[in-house]
Amino acid sequence: MALYADLHRHLGGALHPRIIYKFLQLQDHAVLNYFPDYEGFYMWFTRQCKTLTEFVKIHTLVEELQSAKHLPYFCKRLCRGAYTFENLQYLELRYNPYFRTDHSQPPERRVELMQEIIEIISANVRPADYPITVKQILCLDRRLPQHLNEAILKVAKDNLGPVVGIDLAGPEIDPEKYDVWVNLLRKARSDGLKTTCHLGETSADNVHPDYFSVLDRIGHGIHIPLSRPDLLKEVAKRQITLEVCPTSYLQTGVIKDLSELKVVFERCKEYGVAIAICTDNPGRNPAPCTLPGEYERLIDHDVIDFADLPQLQTEGFRSAFGFVGQR
Ligand SMILES: [Zn+2]
């Protein structure tokens, strides 16, 4: 049995909508007033959005459900599904620890509570029956003030081991502030953390070459080969891997058809830029929302050739931040 690695998956978008719906029922959650049956919820949860901003709104709802009290419920189920239905051997799960702390608390207290969130997740992503290795990437967020992002960076450093890297997430706003993010990512690297960053997802506007000196991988980055192929040489030289999440771009309105990704894979191959195929938010995609499903869809849409697959699957392990051991 082939085993796979997924390097880009958000905790907030990792769970099958059925699991979220059952959880809402257990909680007798108010959102069920809008969705008395599962089909309605499923259609809303997995619908294609016009923009990334619209997509992120639903993500926020799930983040609030994933509080300290309920994280064990979600962690266990996502490991179980990833191992059983996707044959994942290794998974890097990313999330913003601040957004999962108690929203009724003042910011200073929420900063303290981030440590507890990481400990709960670390303890619950090692289910005895499903021997998948899960490492954590903590997300900074473009919408948060700098001192909170610095606090996230600190708690990541304090938890090196279970936490292997830092990401920059949130809507692609304020491209002119690139130096703020580059400095934080540089600091993360000097703290021993690996780095990735959501960049070049909806356009190339926020892609500044200064990022390349502080990044190990780029989350998406598809607009580099699409609109700024002149930058690919530098990306290759720095050995930065692109995390490409095909179905996600349909869901966030970035592309209309998967065949548009053909040029991404062709140009990266031409310049020697590595790609790892990932899922981003598989629970928000219409079924089958799995990593093997992404491989199959790319072949089906003639984006890649079947013969390209072993190399792309190997890249999932080679570009991992915390994979030790053997495939
Ligand atoms: Zn993402």
py3Dmol code that shows the C-alpha trace and the ligand (Angstrom):
import py3Dmol

protein = """\
ATOM      1  CA  MET A   1       0.000   0.000   0.000  1.00  0.00           C
ATOM      2  CA  ALA A   2       1.395   3.393  -0.973  1.00  0.00           C
ATOM      3  CA  LEU A   3       1.576   5.888   1.855  1.00  0.00           C
ATOM      4  CA  TYR A   4       1.444   9.636   1.365  1.00  0.00           C
ATOM      5  CA  ALA A   5       2.431  12.902   3.017  1.00  0.00           C
ATOM      6  CA  ASP A   6       0.321  16.066   3.092  1.00  0.00           C
ATOM      7  CA  LEU A   7       2.186  19.271   3.952  1.00  0.00           C
ATOM      8  CA  HIS A   8      -0.581  21.847   3.701  1.00  0.00           C
ATOM      9  CA  ARG A   9      -3.772  21.173   5.631  1.00  0.00           C
ATOM     10  CA  HIS A  10      -5.627  23.563   7.918  1.00  0.00           C
ATOM     11  CA  LEU A  11      -7.114  22.234  11.135  1.00  0.00           C
ATOM     12  CA  GLY A  12     -10.149  24.429  10.447  1.00  0.00           C
ATOM     13  CA  GLY A  13     -10.756  22.811   7.058  1.00  0.00           C
ATOM     14  CA  ALA A  14      -9.541  19.284   7.726  1.00  0.00           C
ATOM     15  CA  LEU A  15     -12.756  17.676   8.858  1.00  0.00           C
ATOM     16  CA  HIS A  16     -15.445  16.037   6.805  1.00  0.00           C
ATOM     17  CA  PRO A  17     -18.653  18.115   6.897  1.00  0.00           C
ATOM     18  CA  ARG A  18     -20.543  15.127   8.354  1.00  0.00           C
ATOM     19  CA  ILE A  19     -18.266  15.226  11.417  1.00  0.00           C
ATOM     20  CA  ILE A  20     -18.826  18.962  11.845  1.00  0.00           C
ATOM     21  CA  TYR A  21     -22.589  18.510  11.453  1.00  0.00           C
ATOM     22  CA  LYS A  22     -22.746  15.719  14.038  1.00  0.00           C
ATOM     23  CA  PHE A  23     -20.760  17.896  16.408  1.00  0.00           C
ATOM     24  CA  LEU A  24     -23.222  20.773  15.916  1.00  0.00           C
ATOM     25  CA  GLN A  25     -26.072  18.367  16.704  1.00  0.00           C
ATOM     26  CA  LEU A  26     -24.349  17.162  19.882  1.00  0.00           C
ATOM     27  CA  GLN A  27     -23.952  20.786  20.954  1.00  0.00           C
ATOM     28  CA  ASP A  28     -27.478  21.745  19.879  1.00  0.00           C
ATOM     29  CA  HIS A  29     -25.725  24.634  18.142  1.00  0.00           C
ATOM     30  CA  ALA A  30     -27.698  27.693  17.018  1.00  0.00           C
ATOM     31  CA  VAL A  31     -26.375  27.425  13.450  1.00  0.00           C
ATOM     32  CA  LEU A  32     -28.650  24.371  13.013  1.00  0.00           C
ATOM     33  CA  ASN A  33     -31.597  26.778  12.859  1.00  0.00           C
ATOM     34  CA  TYR A  34     -30.340  27.577   9.342  1.00  0.00           C
ATOM     35  CA  PHE A  35     -29.573  23.956   8.473  1.00  0.00           C
ATOM     36  CA  PRO A  36     -32.198  21.552   9.829  1.00  0.00           C
ATOM     37  CA  ASP A  37     -30.870  18.764   7.588  1.00  0.00           C
ATOM     38  CA  TYR A  38     -27.365  17.634   6.637  1.00  0.00           C
ATOM     39  CA  GLU A  39     -27.804  18.100   2.881  1.00  0.00           C
ATOM     40  CA  GLY A  40     -28.389  21.838   3.285  1.00  0.00           C
ATOM     41  CA  PHE A  41     -25.368  22.157   5.548  1.00  0.00           C
ATOM     42  CA  TYR A  42     -23.204  20.122   3.162  1.00  0.00           C
ATOM     43  CA  MET A  43     -24.144  22.315   0.192  1.00  0.00           C
ATOM     44  CA  TRP A  44     -23.329  25.492   2.144  1.00  0.00           C
ATOM     45  CA  PHE A  45     -20.117  24.161   3.649  1.00  0.00           C
ATOM     46  CA  THR A  46     -18.648  22.801   0.413  1.00  0.00           C
ATOM     47  CA  ARG A  47     -19.926  25.408  -2.039  1.00  0.00           C
ATOM     48  CA  GLN A  48     -17.601  27.242  -4.378  1.00  0.00           C
ATOM     49  CA  CYS A  49     -16.917  30.788  -3.198  1.00  0.00           C
ATOM     50  CA  LYS A  50     -16.338  33.800  -5.425  1.00  0.00           C
ATOM     51  CA  THR A  51     -13.375  35.057  -3.420  1.00  0.00           C
ATOM     52  CA  LEU A  52     -10.835  33.894  -0.870  1.00  0.00           C
ATOM     53  CA  THR A  53     -12.296  36.380   1.645  1.00  0.00           C
ATOM     54  CA  GLU A  54     -15.727  34.749   1.370  1.00  0.00           C
ATOM     55  CA  PHE A  55     -14.105  31.333   1.815  1.00  0.00           C
ATOM     56  CA  VAL A  56     -12.232  32.432   4.949  1.00  0.00           C
ATOM     57  CA  LYS A  57     -15.512  33.520   6.637  1.00  0.00           C
ATOM     58  CA  ILE A  58     -16.776  29.930   6.939  1.00  0.00           C
ATOM     59  CA  HIS A  59     -13.330  28.908   8.130  1.00  0.00           C
ATOM     60  CA  THR A  60     -13.706  31.343  11.038  1.00  0.00           C
ATOM     61  CA  LEU A  61     -16.899  29.608  12.177  1.00  0.00           C
ATOM     62  CA  VAL A  62     -15.098  26.269  12.438  1.00  0.00           C
ATOM     63  CA  GLU A  63     -12.152  27.831  14.266  1.00  0.00           C
ATOM     64  CA  GLU A  64     -14.510  29.008  16.986  1.00  0.00           C
ATOM     65  CA  LEU A  65     -15.946  25.483  17.374  1.00  0.00           C
ATOM     66  CA  GLN A  66     -12.448  24.059  17.851  1.00  0.00           C
ATOM     67  CA  SER A  67     -12.015  25.336  21.408  1.00  0.00           C
ATOM     68  CA  ALA A  68      -9.753  23.703  24.004  1.00  0.00           C
ATOM     69  CA  LYS A  69     -12.662  21.627  25.289  1.00  0.00           C
ATOM     70  CA  HIS A  70     -13.569  20.196  21.899  1.00  0.00           C
ATOM     71  CA  LEU A  71     -10.183  19.840  20.216  1.00  0.00           C
ATOM     72  CA  PRO A  72      -9.734  16.186  21.300  1.00  0.00           C
ATOM     73  CA  TYR A  73     -12.983  15.304  19.488  1.00  0.00           C
ATOM     74  CA  PHE A  74     -11.792  16.911  16.248  1.00  0.00           C
ATOM     75  CA  CYS A  75      -8.153  15.762  16.424  1.00  0.00           C
ATOM     76  CA  LYS A  76      -9.037  12.119  16.886  1.00  0.00           C
ATOM     77  CA  ARG A  77     -11.428  12.133  13.949  1.00  0.00           C
ATOM     78  CA  LEU A  78      -9.113  13.890  11.566  1.00  0.00           C
ATOM     79  CA  CYS A  79      -6.255  11.439  12.278  1.00  0.00           C
ATOM     80  CA  ARG A  80      -8.605   8.496  11.908  1.00  0.00           C
ATOM     81  CA  GLY A  81      -9.880   9.698   8.543  1.00  0.00           C
ATOM     82  CA  ALA A  82      -6.469  10.702   7.172  1.00  0.00           C
ATOM     83  CA  TYR A  83      -4.977   7.325   7.994  1.00  0.00           C
ATOM     84  CA  THR A  84      -7.926   5.149   7.010  1.00  0.00           C
ATOM     85  CA  PHE A  85      -9.278   6.863   3.907  1.00  0.00           C
ATOM     86  CA  GLU A  86      -6.221   8.683   2.542  1.00  0.00           C
ATOM     87  CA  ASN A  87      -3.326   6.395   3.475  1.00  0.00           C
ATOM     88  CA  LEU A  88      -1.451   9.307   5.006  1.00  0.00           C
ATOM     89  CA  GLN A  89       1.740   8.366   6.801  1.00  0.00           C
ATOM     90  CA  TYR A  90       2.708  11.948   7.566  1.00  0.00           C
ATOM     91  CA  LEU A  91       0.682  15.128   7.960  1.00  0.00           C
ATOM     92  CA  GLU A  92       1.597  18.710   8.733  1.00  0.00           C
ATOM     93  CA  LEU A  93      -1.415  20.344  10.310  1.00  0.00           C
ATOM     94  CA  ARG A  94      -1.523  24.127  10.449  1.00  0.00           C
ATOM     95  CA  TYR A  95      -3.652  26.395  12.591  1.00  0.00           C
ATOM     96  CA  ASN A  96      -3.687  29.683  14.435  1.00  0.00           C
ATOM     97  CA  PRO A  97      -3.494  28.917  18.180  1.00  0.00           C
ATOM     98  CA  TYR A  98      -4.768  32.379  19.145  1.00  0.00           C
ATOM     99  CA  PHE A  99      -8.062  31.918  17.278  1.00  0.00           C
ATOM    100  CA  ARG A 100      -8.745  28.739  19.270  1.00  0.00           C
ATOM    101  CA  THR A 101      -8.404  30.322  22.688  1.00  0.00           C
ATOM    102  CA  ASP A 102     -11.447  31.482  24.665  1.00  0.00           C
ATOM    103  CA  HIS A 103     -12.771  34.548  22.850  1.00  0.00           C
ATOM    104  CA  SER A 104     -14.330  35.925  26.042  1.00  0.00           C
ATOM    105  CA  GLN A 105     -10.894  36.385  27.623  1.00  0.00           C
ATOM    106  CA  PRO A 106      -8.747  39.530  27.231  1.00  0.00           C
ATOM    107  CA  PRO A 107      -5.920  39.314  24.652  1.00  0.00           C
ATOM    108  CA  GLU A 108      -3.173  38.965  27.324  1.00  0.00           C
ATOM    109  CA  ARG A 109      -4.920  35.909  28.775  1.00  0.00           C
ATOM    110  CA  ARG A 110      -5.544  34.461  25.324  1.00  0.00           C
ATOM    111  CA  VAL A 111      -1.826  34.703  24.625  1.00  0.00           C
ATOM    112  CA  GLU A 112      -1.162  32.599  27.751  1.00  0.00           C
ATOM    113  CA  LEU A 113      -3.804  30.065  26.723  1.00  0.00           C
ATOM    114  CA  MET A 114      -2.077  29.299  23.412  1.00  0.00           C
ATOM    115  CA  GLN A 115       0.326  26.934  25.195  1.00  0.00           C
ATOM    116  CA  GLU A 116      -2.608  24.834  26.397  1.00  0.00           C
ATOM    117  CA  ILE A 117      -4.037  24.640  22.859  1.00  0.00           C
ATOM    118  CA  ILE A 118      -0.733  23.286  21.510  1.00  0.00           C
ATOM    119  CA  GLU A 119      -0.485  20.742  24.324  1.00  0.00           C
ATOM    120  CA  ILE A 120      -4.027  19.486  23.730  1.00  0.00           C
ATOM    121  CA  ILE A 121      -3.390  19.092  20.004  1.00  0.00           C
ATOM    122  CA  SER A 122      -0.012  17.390  20.589  1.00  0.00           C
ATOM    123  CA  ALA A 123      -1.654  14.897  22.961  1.00  0.00           C
ATOM    124  CA  ASN A 124      -4.532  14.116  20.605  1.00  0.00           C
ATOM    125  CA  VAL A 125      -2.850  13.668  17.231  1.00  0.00           C
ATOM    126  CA  ARG A 126      -1.218  10.395  18.307  1.00  0.00           C
ATOM    127  CA  PRO A 127      -4.133   7.959  18.332  1.00  0.00           C
ATOM    128  CA  ALA A 128      -2.979   4.458  19.242  1.00  0.00           C
ATOM    129  CA  ASP A 129      -4.993   2.738  16.525  1.00  0.00           C
ATOM    130  CA  TYR A 130      -3.939   4.995  13.640  1.00  0.00           C
ATOM    131  CA  PRO A 131      -0.137   5.289  13.402  1.00  0.00           C
ATOM    132  CA  ILE A 132       0.065   8.528  11.451  1.00  0.00           C
ATOM    133  CA  THR A 133       2.736  11.130  12.299  1.00  0.00           C
ATOM    134  CA  VAL A 134       1.263  14.601  12.675  1.00  0.00           C
ATOM    135  CA  LYS A 135       3.449  17.679  13.084  1.00  0.00           C
ATOM    136  CA  GLN A 136       2.167  21.183  13.682  1.00  0.00           C
ATOM    137  CA  ILE A 137       2.711  24.457  11.834  1.00  0.00           C
ATOM    138  CA  LEU A 138       1.511  27.570  13.651  1.00  0.00           C
ATOM    139  CA  CYS A 139      -0.057  30.281  11.511  1.00  0.00           C
ATOM    140  CA  LEU A 140       0.651  33.946  11.892  1.00  0.00           C
ATOM    141  CA  ASP A 141      -2.165  36.054  10.463  1.00  0.00           C
ATOM    142  CA  ARG A 142      -2.055  39.203   8.342  1.00  0.00           C
ATOM    143  CA  ARG A 143      -5.113  40.529  10.234  1.00  0.00           C
ATOM    144  CA  LEU A 144      -3.488  40.340  13.687  1.00  0.00           C
ATOM    145  CA  PRO A 145      -1.372  43.109  15.269  1.00  0.00           C
ATOM    146  CA  GLN A 146       2.362  42.519  15.326  1.00  0.00           C
ATOM    147  CA  HIS A 147       2.625  41.813  19.076  1.00  0.00           C
ATOM    148  CA  LEU A 148       0.151  38.928  18.757  1.00  0.00           C
ATOM    149  CA  ASN A 149       2.024  37.470  15.803  1.00  0.00           C
ATOM    150  CA  GLU A 150       5.229  37.729  17.827  1.00  0.00           C
ATOM    151  CA  ALA A 151       3.502  35.895  20.682  1.00  0.00           C
ATOM    152  CA  ILE A 152       2.549  33.096  18.253  1.00  0.00           C
ATOM    153  CA  LEU A 153       6.149  32.920  17.108  1.00  0.00           C
ATOM    154  CA  LYS A 154       7.341  32.635  20.696  1.00  0.00           C
ATOM    155  CA  VAL A 155       4.936  29.834  21.587  1.00  0.00           C
ATOM    156  CA  ALA A 156       6.014  28.009  18.419  1.00  0.00           C
ATOM    157  CA  LYS A 157       9.641  28.218  19.491  1.00  0.00           C
ATOM    158  CA  ASP A 158       8.732  27.052  23.024  1.00  0.00           C
ATOM    159  CA  ASN A 159       7.135  23.953  21.501  1.00  0.00           C
ATOM    160  CA  LEU A 160       9.756  22.961  18.953  1.00  0.00           C
ATOM    161  CA  GLY A 161       9.334  19.259  18.384  1.00  0.00           C
ATOM    162  CA  PRO A 162       5.577  18.882  18.052  1.00  0.00           C
ATOM    163  CA  VAL A 163       5.686  22.276  16.274  1.00  0.00           C
ATOM    164  CA  VAL A 164       8.000  22.255  13.276  1.00  0.00           C
ATOM    165  CA  GLY A 165       7.240  25.429  11.399  1.00  0.00           C
ATOM    166  CA  ILE A 166       5.610  28.823  10.970  1.00  0.00           C
ATOM    167  CA  ASP A 167       3.169  29.902   8.278  1.00  0.00           C
ATOM    168  CA  LEU A 168       1.685  33.269   7.389  1.00  0.00           C
ATOM    169  CA  ALA A 169      -2.038  32.960   6.656  1.00  0.00           C
ATOM    170  CA  GLY A 170      -5.236  35.012   6.443  1.00  0.00           C
ATOM    171  CA  PRO A 171      -6.535  36.987   3.456  1.00  0.00           C
ATOM    172  CA  GLU A 172      -3.838  38.341   1.121  1.00  0.00           C
ATOM    173  CA  ILE A 173      -4.046  41.942   2.376  1.00  0.00           C
ATOM    174  CA  ASP A 174      -1.473  44.745   2.786  1.00  0.00           C
ATOM    175  CA  PRO A 175       1.141  43.555   0.245  1.00  0.00           C
ATOM    176  CA  GLU A 176       3.209  46.693   1.033  1.00  0.00           C
ATOM    177  CA  LYS A 177       3.865  45.341   4.539  1.00  0.00           C
ATOM    178  CA  TYR A 178       6.046  42.551   3.199  1.00  0.00           C
ATOM    179  CA  ASP A 179       9.061  43.659   5.267  1.00  0.00           C
ATOM    180  CA  VAL A 180       7.116  43.091   8.516  1.00  0.00           C
ATOM    181  CA  TRP A 181       6.417  39.487   7.518  1.00  0.00           C
ATOM    182  CA  VAL A 182       9.865  38.863   6.108  1.00  0.00           C
ATOM    183  CA  ASN A 183      11.400  39.961   9.429  1.00  0.00           C
ATOM    184  CA  LEU A 184       9.102  37.676  11.430  1.00  0.00           C
ATOM    185  CA  LEU A 185       9.860  34.733   9.146  1.00  0.00           C
ATOM    186  CA  ARG A 186      13.591  35.417   9.397  1.00  0.00           C
ATOM    187  CA  LYS A 187      13.283  35.398  13.184  1.00  0.00           C
ATOM    188  CA  ALA A 188      11.375  32.095  13.007  1.00  0.00           C
ATOM    189  CA  ARG A 189      14.233  30.563  11.062  1.00  0.00           C
ATOM    190  CA  SER A 190      16.819  31.802  13.545  1.00  0.00           C
ATOM    191  CA  ASP A 191      14.690  30.198  16.278  1.00  0.00           C
ATOM    192  CA  GLY A 192      15.055  26.826  14.556  1.00  0.00           C
ATOM    193  CA  LEU A 193      11.639  26.761  12.901  1.00  0.00           C
ATOM    194  CA  LYS A 194      11.021  25.982   9.254  1.00  0.00           C
ATOM    195  CA  THR A 195       9.009  28.511   7.279  1.00  0.00           C
ATOM    196  CA  THR A 196       6.212  28.628   4.766  1.00  0.00           C
ATOM    197  CA  CYS A 197       3.894  31.450   3.771  1.00  0.00           C
ATOM    198  CA  HIS A 198       0.593  31.817   1.930  1.00  0.00           C
ATOM    199  CA  LEU A 199       1.761  33.758  -1.087  1.00  0.00           C
ATOM    200  CA  GLY A 200       0.749  34.213  -4.702  1.00  0.00           C
ATOM    201  CA  GLU A 201      -2.540  32.384  -4.259  1.00  0.00           C
ATOM    202  CA  THR A 202      -5.054  34.803  -5.797  1.00  0.00           C
ATOM    203  CA  SER A 203      -2.553  37.016  -7.647  1.00  0.00           C
ATOM    204  CA  ALA A 204       1.153  37.819  -7.690  1.00  0.00           C
ATOM    205  CA  ASP A 205       0.576  41.191  -5.942  1.00  0.00           C
ATOM    206  CA  ASN A 206       1.965  40.089  -2.585  1.00  0.00           C
ATOM    207  CA  VAL A 207       4.923  38.149  -4.014  1.00  0.00           C
ATOM    208  CA  HIS A 208       8.019  40.143  -3.123  1.00  0.00           C
ATOM    209  CA  PRO A 209      11.418  38.566  -3.876  1.00  0.00           C
ATOM    210  CA  ASP A 210      12.600  39.393  -0.316  1.00  0.00           C
ATOM    211  CA  TYR A 211      10.420  36.530   0.903  1.00  0.00           C
ATOM    212  CA  PHE A 212      12.577  34.011  -0.926  1.00  0.00           C
ATOM    213  CA  SER A 213      15.541  34.482   1.411  1.00  0.00           C
ATOM    214  CA  VAL A 214      13.471  33.439   4.460  1.00  0.00           C
ATOM    215  CA  LEU A 215      11.224  30.662   3.126  1.00  0.00           C
ATOM    216  CA  ASP A 216      11.600  26.888   2.907  1.00  0.00           C
ATOM    217  CA  ARG A 217       8.271  26.463   1.136  1.00  0.00           C
ATOM    218  CA  ILE A 218       5.523  28.648  -0.312  1.00  0.00           C
ATOM    219  CA  GLY A 219       1.856  27.938   0.372  1.00  0.00           C
ATOM    220  CA  HIS A 220       0.348  27.878  -3.140  1.00  0.00           C
ATOM    221  CA  GLY A 221       2.533  30.388  -5.004  1.00  0.00           C
ATOM    222  CA  ILE A 222       0.789  29.349  -8.220  1.00  0.00           C
ATOM    223  CA  HIS A 223       0.783  32.923  -9.478  1.00  0.00           C
ATOM    224  CA  ILE A 224       4.578  32.856  -9.605  1.00  0.00           C
ATOM    225  CA  PRO A 225       4.633  30.404 -12.548  1.00  0.00           C
ATOM    226  CA  LEU A 226       1.357  31.855 -13.898  1.00  0.00           C
ATOM    227  CA  SER A 227       2.138  35.600 -13.809  1.00  0.00           C
ATOM    228  CA  ARG A 228       5.777  36.033 -12.683  1.00  0.00           C
ATOM    229  CA  PRO A 229       7.747  33.186 -14.298  1.00  0.00           C
ATOM    230  CA  ASP A 230      10.756  35.513 -14.242  1.00  0.00           C
ATOM    231  CA  LEU A 231      10.988  34.769 -10.490  1.00  0.00           C
ATOM    232  CA  LEU A 232      11.106  30.983 -10.883  1.00  0.00           C
ATOM    233  CA  LYS A 233      14.866  30.877 -11.321  1.00  0.00           C
ATOM    234  CA  GLU A 234      15.383  32.398  -7.873  1.00  0.00           C
ATOM    235  CA  VAL A 235      12.763  30.100  -6.288  1.00  0.00           C
ATOM    236  CA  ALA A 236      14.623  27.118  -7.760  1.00  0.00           C
ATOM    237  CA  LYS A 237      18.001  28.420  -6.625  1.00  0.00           C
ATOM    238  CA  ARG A 238      16.722  28.755  -3.056  1.00  0.00           C
ATOM    239  CA  GLN A 239      15.247  25.232  -3.239  1.00  0.00           C
ATOM    240  CA  ILE A 240      11.825  26.487  -2.199  1.00  0.00           C
ATOM    241  CA  THR A 241       8.989  24.000  -2.702  1.00  0.00           C
ATOM    242  CA  LEU A 242       5.516  25.120  -3.800  1.00  0.00           C
ATOM    243  CA  GLU A 243       2.587  23.585  -1.909  1.00  0.00           C
ATOM    244  CA  VAL A 244      -0.035  23.247  -4.647  1.00  0.00           C
ATOM    245  CA  CYS A 245      -3.599  22.472  -3.518  1.00  0.00           C
ATOM    246  CA  PRO A 246      -5.624  21.948  -6.734  1.00  0.00           C
ATOM    247  CA  THR A 247      -9.289  21.677  -5.691  1.00  0.00           C
ATOM    248  CA  SER A 248      -8.866  24.522  -3.233  1.00  0.00           C
ATOM    249  CA  TYR A 249      -8.417  26.974  -6.127  1.00  0.00           C
ATOM    250  CA  LEU A 250     -11.812  25.989  -7.528  1.00  0.00           C
ATOM    251  CA  GLN A 251     -13.386  26.489  -4.096  1.00  0.00           C
ATOM    252  CA  THR A 252     -11.851  29.929  -3.564  1.00  0.00           C
ATOM    253  CA  GLY A 253     -12.600  31.139  -7.084  1.00  0.00           C
ATOM    254  CA  VAL A 254      -8.915  31.403  -8.095  1.00  0.00           C
ATOM    255  CA  ILE A 255      -9.375  29.208 -11.190  1.00  0.00           C
ATOM    256  CA  LYS A 256     -12.399  27.978 -13.121  1.00  0.00           C
ATOM    257  CA  ASP A 257     -10.988  24.670 -14.295  1.00  0.00           C
ATOM    258  CA  LEU A 258      -8.179  22.422 -13.062  1.00  0.00           C
ATOM    259  CA  SER A 259      -6.661  22.376 -16.554  1.00  0.00           C
ATOM    260  CA  GLU A 260      -5.482  25.955 -15.859  1.00  0.00           C
ATOM    261  CA  LEU A 261      -2.870  24.405 -13.554  1.00  0.00           C
ATOM    262  CA  LYS A 262      -1.109  22.608 -16.400  1.00  0.00           C
ATOM    263  CA  VAL A 263       1.144  25.584 -17.053  1.00  0.00           C
ATOM    264  CA  VAL A 264       2.029  25.755 -13.322  1.00  0.00           C
ATOM    265  CA  PHE A 265       3.397  22.212 -13.350  1.00  0.00           C
ATOM    266  CA  GLU A 266       5.068  22.645 -16.754  1.00  0.00           C
ATOM    267  CA  ARG A 267       6.913  25.850 -15.843  1.00  0.00           C
ATOM    268  CA  CYS A 268       8.002  24.552 -12.430  1.00  0.00           C
ATOM    269  CA  LYS A 269       9.373  21.433 -14.086  1.00  0.00           C
ATOM    270  CA  GLU A 270      11.195  23.537 -16.665  1.00  0.00           C
ATOM    271  CA  TYR A 271      12.896  25.683 -13.993  1.00  0.00           C
ATOM    272  CA  GLY A 272      13.450  22.866 -11.479  1.00  0.00           C
ATOM    273  CA  VAL A 273      11.034  24.171  -8.836  1.00  0.00           C
ATOM    274  CA  ALA A 274       9.704  21.345  -6.659  1.00  0.00           C
ATOM    275  CA  ILE A 275       5.973  20.922  -6.097  1.00  0.00           C
ATOM    276  CA  ALA A 276       4.265  19.015  -3.297  1.00  0.00           C
ATOM    277  CA  ILE A 277       0.588  18.323  -3.946  1.00  0.00           C
ATOM    278  CA  CYS A 278      -1.478  19.105  -0.863  1.00  0.00           C
ATOM    279  CA  THR A 279      -5.125  19.470   0.182  1.00  0.00           C
ATOM    280  CA  ASP A 280      -5.428  22.810   2.073  1.00  0.00           C
ATOM    281  CA  ASN A 281      -9.009  22.414   3.352  1.00  0.00           C
ATOM    282  CA  PRO A 282     -10.211  18.995   2.173  1.00  0.00           C
ATOM    283  CA  GLY A 283     -13.324  19.082   4.380  1.00  0.00           C
ATOM    284  CA  ARG A 284     -14.515  22.122   2.459  1.00  0.00           C
ATOM    285  CA  ASN A 285     -14.204  20.402  -0.907  1.00  0.00           C
ATOM    286  CA  PRO A 286     -16.984  18.313  -2.421  1.00  0.00           C
ATOM    287  CA  ALA A 287     -16.344  14.573  -1.978  1.00  0.00           C
ATOM    288  CA  PRO A 288     -14.041  12.774  -2.492  1.00  0.00           C
ATOM    289  CA  CYS A 289     -11.969  15.228  -0.494  1.00  0.00           C
ATOM    290  CA  THR A 290      -8.731  13.262  -0.103  1.00  0.00           C
ATOM    291  CA  LEU A 291      -5.086  13.605  -1.129  1.00  0.00           C
ATOM    292  CA  PRO A 292      -5.254  10.538  -3.439  1.00  0.00           C
ATOM    293  CA  GLY A 293      -8.361  12.200  -4.941  1.00  0.00           C
ATOM    294  CA  GLU A 294      -6.250  15.281  -5.767  1.00  0.00           C
ATOM    295  CA  TYR A 295      -3.665  13.123  -7.555  1.00  0.00           C
ATOM    296  CA  GLU A 296      -6.396  11.462  -9.568  1.00  0.00           C
ATOM    297  CA  ARG A 297      -8.095  14.728 -10.529  1.00  0.00           C
ATOM    298  CA  LEU A 298      -4.820  16.203 -11.807  1.00  0.00           C
ATOM    299  CA  ILE A 299      -4.250  13.194 -14.047  1.00  0.00           C
ATOM    300  CA  ASP A 300      -7.898  13.201 -15.103  1.00  0.00           C
ATOM    301  CA  HIS A 301      -7.640  16.853 -16.210  1.00  0.00           C
ATOM    302  CA  ASP A 302      -4.376  16.186 -18.039  1.00  0.00           C
ATOM    303  CA  VAL A 303      -2.481  18.569 -15.722  1.00  0.00           C
ATOM    304  CA  ILE A 304       0.134  15.916 -14.929  1.00  0.00           C
ATOM    305  CA  ASP A 305       1.036  12.598 -16.425  1.00  0.00           C
ATOM    306  CA  PHE A 306       0.717   9.369 -14.460  1.00  0.00           C
ATOM    307  CA  ALA A 307       4.490   9.005 -14.776  1.00  0.00           C
ATOM    308  CA  ASP A 308       4.982  12.304 -12.856  1.00  0.00           C
ATOM    309  CA  LEU A 309       3.184  10.970  -9.800  1.00  0.00           C
ATOM    310  CA  PRO A 310       5.965   9.095  -7.922  1.00  0.00           C
ATOM    311  CA  GLN A 311       8.221  12.167  -8.033  1.00  0.00           C
ATOM    312  CA  LEU A 312       5.442  14.470  -6.809  1.00  0.00           C
ATOM    313  CA  GLN A 313       4.551  12.037  -4.015  1.00  0.00           C
ATOM    314  CA  THR A 314       8.188  11.755  -2.968  1.00  0.00           C
ATOM    315  CA  GLU A 315       8.349  15.552  -2.732  1.00  0.00           C
ATOM    316  CA  GLY A 316       5.706  15.408   0.020  1.00  0.00           C
ATOM    317  CA  PHE A 317       8.245  13.593   2.192  1.00  0.00           C
ATOM    318  CA  ARG A 318      11.413  15.317   0.994  1.00  0.00           C
ATOM    319  CA  SER A 319      10.055  18.828   1.586  1.00  0.00           C
ATOM    320  CA  ALA A 320       8.490  17.932   4.953  1.00  0.00           C
ATOM    321  CA  PHE A 321       9.560  20.002   7.950  1.00  0.00           C
ATOM    322  CA  GLY A 322       9.531  17.202  10.488  1.00  0.00           C
ATOM    323  CA  PHE A 323       9.542  13.819   8.783  1.00  0.00           C
ATOM    324  CA  VAL A 324      12.026  11.386  10.244  1.00  0.00           C
ATOM    325  CA  GLY A 325      12.021   7.720   9.470  1.00  0.00           C
ATOM    326  CA  GLN A 326      11.255   5.717   6.414  1.00  0.00           C
ATOM    327  CA  ARG A 327       8.445   5.712   3.938  1.00  0.00           C
TER     328      ARG A 327
END
"""
ligand_1 = """\
1
ZN
Zn -3.867 27.255 3.111
"""
view = py3Dmol.view(width=600, height=400)
view.addModel(protein, "pdb")
view.setStyle({"model": 0}, {"cartoon": {"style": "trace"}})
view.addModel(ligand_1, "xyz")
view.setStyle({"model": 1}, {"stick": {}})
view.zoomTo()
view.show()
